[in-house]
Amino acid sequence: GIEDGVWLYLVSGSRIVNNSFEYTISADVWTGLDLSDSDYNLVSGNTFLNIQDAIIVQQGSSYNNVSFNHINNSEFIKFHNGVSFYEGLDNLFYRNSINHCQVGLYCQEAVGNSVLKNNFFSNIVHARFVNGPVNWSENYWGRPRLLPKLIFGFKYAQMPWPGFIGIDWHPAQKPYEV
């Protein structure tokens, strides 16, 4: 089968807009979109249905805008990550809807990424991060919240140990239109 629906390597300034990525028997796509060492790209208005890893932003990819996308893994209910950021700087994750994933958004060694005004529904874990601060703000976490939402992270030294906590100080009270 095909591993990546779209793979961008060393690409800047591209627009991946209004596409549909879906796993079927004839289109065996496991990763919808893979950005590797790619900066200043726009990923917007796309639909990812039953894709194991819908979007991966990795290997130092920075300043990308991932917004207004729909990610739904209902057929492989809670199967894998919806979106993963690895080793990137200052990416924006804005107004996306992430449903039925093992981890909705996973960030590792990703510094200064902003996660703003997204909808997280029916994921085993809505968000997780490892070794890097993330800016969380005004996300909808599956239900209205009166108190800030804690997002648990890990730091790896010789052994993984919990200790990082991210906070969405102003979680949304209702889902956003995406």
N, C-alpha and C positions, 0 to 999 in steps of 0.2 A: 504494500500500500504506500501511499504518499505520506511522508512524515509532516511536512509543513504545507499549509495552504499558500501562504506568502512568506518568503524569507528575504529580508533586506539586510545586507552586509555592507558596511562602510558607505551608507547612503545618507545624504542630508537633504532636507527640504522636500521630501515626498509627501503626497497626500493619499492616504488609503481611506476612502470615503464611500459610504453607502453600498457596502458589499454584504453578501450573505455567505457564511461559512457553516456547513452542516455535515456532520458525520452520517454517512450512509454506507451500505455494503459496497456500492460501486465507487464511492468517493471516500476512501479510507484515510481521512485527514485527522491527525492526532493533535497537531498544533495549528491553530488558525492563522496566527500572525507572529512571526519571530523577527524582532529588531535586534541586530547584533552590531555593536560598534557604530551605531547610527544615531545622528543628532538632528534636532529641529524638525521632526516629522509630525504630521497630524494624522491621528487615527480616530475617525469620527463617524458616527451614524451607522456603524456596522452591526450585524447580528451574528452571534456565534451560538449555534445550537448543537448540543451534545458533542462538543469538542473537548478532548481530554484537557488540554491547556489552551484556552482561547487566545490569550495574548501573553507573549514573553518579551520583555524588554531587558536585554542583557549585555554583558561584556563592555561596560563603560558607556552604554547609550545614555545620552543626556539631553535635557531640554526638549523632550518629546511631549506632545499634548495628546492624551488619550481621553476622549470625551464623547458623551452621548451614545455609547455603545450598549447593546443588550447582550448579556451572557447568560445562557440558560442551559444547564446540563441535566434536564429533567429525565431524559431517557437513561443516562448513566448516573442516576441520582447520586449526588454527593460523591463523585468519582475522583476528582482531582482538583488542581488549582484553577480558578477562573482566570486570574491575571497574576503574573509573577514579574517582579522587578529584581534583577540581580546586578549589583555593582554599577549602578547608574546614579547620576547626579541631577537633582532639580527637575525631575519629570513631573508633569501635572496629570493627575487622575481625577477627572471632573465630570459630574452628572452622568455616571454610568449606572446600569442596573445589573446586579450580579445575583444569580439564583441557583440553588441546588448544587453547590460545589462542596468538595471536601474543605478547602480553604478558599474563600472568595477572593481575597487579595493577599499575596505573600511578597514580602520585601526582604531581601538579604543583601547586606553590604551596600545598601542603597541609601545615600545621604541626601537630605534636603528635599525629598519627594513630598509633594502636597497631594493629599487625598481629601477632596472638597465636594460636598453636596452629592454624594452617591447613595444609591439604594442597595442595601444588603438584605436579601430575603432567603430563608430556609437553607442556609449553609451550615455545615457542621461547626466550622469556625469562620466567622465573618472576615477577620483580618488577623495577620500575624506578621511579626518582623524579627529579624536577626541582625545584630551588630550594626545598627544604624538608626538614627532618629528619623521619624516621619512626622510631617505636619498634618494632623487630623482635624477636620473642622466641618461641622454642620452635616454630617452623614446621617442617613436613616438606617438604624440598626435592627430592622425587623419588627419593631414596635415603638410606640412613643416612649420617650424616656424623660423623666423629671430631673435626674441626676446626670452628671457627666459619664460618658462611656469609657471604661478602661479597656485598653488593647494591650494584650500581654505579648512580650517579646523575650528573646533569649540573647545571651552573649556567649560566644564560644571562645574559650581559652584552650586549655587542655581537654576539659570536659564541658559539655553544655550546662549552663546554670541559668535558671530564671532570675530575673532581676531588673530587666527593663520593663517599664510600663509607659505606654503612650496614652494620651488622654484626648478624647474629643470633648472639649469643654462645653460645646453648644450643640448637642445632637439634635437632628431634625425631629419634629413632632409628627410629621406625616411624610409619606413618600413624595418624591419629586416626579414631575413629568419628564420623561427622558425620550 
